[in-house]
Amino acid sequence: MIRTHVIAAVCGLAVLAVMVELLRRRQLREKYAILWLGVSVVVVALAAFPGLLDWSAHRLGIYEPPNLLLFAAVLVLLLVSVHLSWEASRLEEETRTLAEEIGLLRMQVEALSEDSVRDKTLAP
C-alpha cells in the first residue's frame, strides 16, 4: 500500500515538473497548464495523505473511495474534452474568417495591380 502512494506521489511530482518546464519554455499556455497543475497537486496530496480520499468519500456518501477517484478522473477528462471541442470550434470559425479576409485582400491587390498595368500602358 505504501508503495502505491510513493508511485502516485512520484508521478504527481513528475507531471508537476513537466508542466512547469513546458510553461517556462512557453510551449504550453497557462490556461491549459492550470488544470494539469491542479490535478498533479491533488494526486500528490492524496498520496501524502491517504486518509484524505477515505474522508472525502465518506463525506460525500460514497461507499468505496476508489469510486470517488474514478468519478473525479472521468469528470476532469469530460471537462477537458468539452473545453477542447469548444476551442476547436472557435478556432475553426476564426480560420474561416481569416481565409475570407485573405481572399478579399487578394482580389483588391489584383485589381490594383491591373489598374497599375493599365495606367502604364495608357501613359505617353
Secondary structure, DSSP 8 states (H G I E B T S, - for coil): -HHHHHHHHHHHHHHHHHHHHHHHTTSS-HHHHHHHHHHHHHHHHHHH-THHHHHHHHHHT-SSHHHHHHHHHHHHHHHHHHHHHHHHHHHHHHHHHHHHHHHHHHHHHHHHHHHHHHHHHH--
